[in-house]
């Protein structure tokens, strides 16, 4: 499952634009520009660090899992 969908299901975001800027620290249109590839490895590492600092350990673990099994096309 896409990381964005995990955040949406938990009510932590309501749009890809919000997720891109508030959680990934990227431009509002970041996920749109990624064209379905999902966040890059760099973005996921930053997200993991943010979640860990905030004490959201289960979500951080989910992000780490997604990072470990990242598709090759999403690594850029």
C-alpha positions as CSV (number, residue, x, y, z in Angstrom):
1,X,0.0,0.0,0.0
2,X,1.2,3.5,-0.8
3,X,2.5,5.5,2.1
4,X,0.2,8.4,1.2
5,X,-2.8,6.0,1.6
6,X,-1.6,5.1,5.2
7,X,-1.6,8.7,6.1
8,X,-4.9,9.4,4.5
9,X,-6.6,6.4,6.2
10,X,-5.3,7.7,9.6
11,X,-6.7,11.2,8.9
12,X,-3.2,12.8,8.9
13,X,-3.6,14.2,5.4
14,X,-6.5,14.9,3.1
15,X,-4.7,15.5,-0.2
16,X,-1.5,14.6,-2.0
17,X,-0.6,18.3,-2.1
18,X,-0.9,18.5,1.7
19,X,1.1,15.2,2.1
20,X,3.8,16.5,-0.2
21,X,4.4,19.7,1.6
22,X,3.5,19.0,5.2
23,X,4.9,15.5,5.6
24,X,7.5,15.1,2.9
25,X,8.8,18.7,3.0
26,X,8.6,19.0,-0.7
27,X,6.7,21.2,-3.2
28,X,2.9,20.9,-3.2
29,X,3.0,19.2,-6.6
30,X,5.8,16.7,-5.7
31,X,3.7,13.5,-5.8
32,X,2.0,14.6,-9.0
33,X,5.4,15.1,-10.6
34,X,6.5,11.7,-9.5
35,X,3.8,10.3,-11.8
36,X,2.7,7.3,-9.6
37,X,6.2,6.3,-8.6
38,X,5.6,7.4,-5.0
39,X,8.1,9.3,-2.9
40,X,11.8,9.0,-3.6
41,X,14.2,7.3,-1.2
42,X,15.5,10.7,0.0
43,X,11.9,11.9,0.7
44,X,11.1,8.7,2.6
45,X,14.3,9.0,4.7
46,X,13.3,12.5,5.7
47,X,9.8,11.3,6.4
48,X,11.1,8.5,8.6
49,X,13.3,11.0,10.6
50,X,10.3,13.3,11.1
51,X,8.0,10.5,12.3
52,X,10.7,9.1,14.6
53,X,11.3,12.6,16.2
54,X,7.5,13.0,16.7
55,X,7.3,9.5,18.4
56,X,5.1,8.0,15.7
57,X,7.0,4.8,15.7
58,X,4.5,2.5,14.0
59,X,4.2,4.9,11.0
60,X,8.0,5.3,11.0
61,X,8.4,1.5,10.9
62,X,5.9,1.4,7.9
63,X,7.9,4.0,6.1
64,X,11.2,2.1,6.8
65,X,9.6,-1.1,5.4
66,X,8.5,0.8,2.3
67,X,12.0,2.2,1.9
68,X,13.6,-1.2,2.2
69,X,11.4,-2.6,-0.5
70,X,11.3,0.4,-2.8
71,X,10.8,-0.3,-6.4
72,X,13.9,0.5,-8.6
73,X,12.1,3.2,-10.6
74,X,11.1,5.0,-7.4
75,X,14.7,5.3,-6.1
76,X,15.4,8.4,-8.1
